[in-house]
Amino acid sequence: MTLKDIAKIVDLSESTVSRALNNNPNIAKKTRELVMKVAKEHNFVINPHARSLATKRSHRIGIIFPNDFYEFNKRDFFSQLEKHFLLNSEKFQYEILIIRAKSLEKTIKSGNVDGLIIVNRDISKDDLEILKKYKVPHTFVAYKPTVLEADVCVFKSDNLDCGYNVAKLLHKEGCYNLLTITSNNENLTDYK
């Protein structure tokens, strides 16, 4: 079943059918409902590639994880992030595309993503320039790229505050011998 087939069945133009399937507010509710009913009856599925060509949007969000993404001690953290990204992207009918930092420019130039979630502190200055040049919407999660000197917005947990709250709760419950394991590396702010 194609768009053209539905247009014949409902006796409308292909462009009207397309707009109805995409919930265009300029299409009458009655027309939209008719088109949707026929599409459902015939198991019509919108071709995402055709849609992206028409709208100039891929409906994909790229995620750049670090190179050590698959290391045993980090996999659980990253898989939890990945799970939540996937669940939330489905709500908004977006796909998630996991990409490697070294294919960033190729991915952006090809129009494969509408935006990026960067969970990688090892992004290069060249990659940051590419993001700026192509004006790709992006956000940093969990890590601030090491090449950035200026302050940049990063979505991350406040480990210091969380640690305080955990210690406070444990103390309230009668645990008085607490141990904190940290790092001497001042660049690893997660271990403050």
Stockholm file with secondary structure:
# STOCKHOLM 1.0

chainA/1-192         MTLKDIAKIVDLSESTVSRALNNNPNIAKKTRELVMKVAKEHNFVINPHARSLATKRSHRIGIIFPNDFYEFNKRDFFSQLEKHFLLNSEKFQYEILIIRAKSLEKTIKSGNVDGLIIVNRDISKDDLEILKKYKVPHTFVAYKPTVLEADVCVFKSDNLDCGYNVAKLLHKEGCYNLLTITSNNENLTDYK
#=GR chainA/1-192 SS CCHHHHHHHHTCCHHHHHHHHTTCTTSCHHHHHHHHHHHHHTTCCCCHHHHHHHHSCCCEEEEECCTTTTSHHHHHHHHHHHHHHHHHHHHTTCEEEEECGGGHHHHHHTTCCSEEEECCTTCCHHHHHHHHHTTCCEEEESCCCTTCCSCCCEECCCHHHHHHHHHHHHHHTTCCCCCCCCCSCTTCGGGC
#=GC SS_cons         CCHHHHHHHHTCCHHHHHHHHTTCTTSCHHHHHHHHHHHHHTTCCCCHHHHHHHHSCCCEEEEECCTTTTSHHHHHHHHHHHHHHHHHHHHTTCEEEEECGGGHHHHHHTTCCSEEEECCTTCCHHHHHHHHHTTCCEEEESCCCTTCCSCCCEECCCHHHHHHHHHHHHHHTTCCCCCCCCCSCTTCGGGC
//
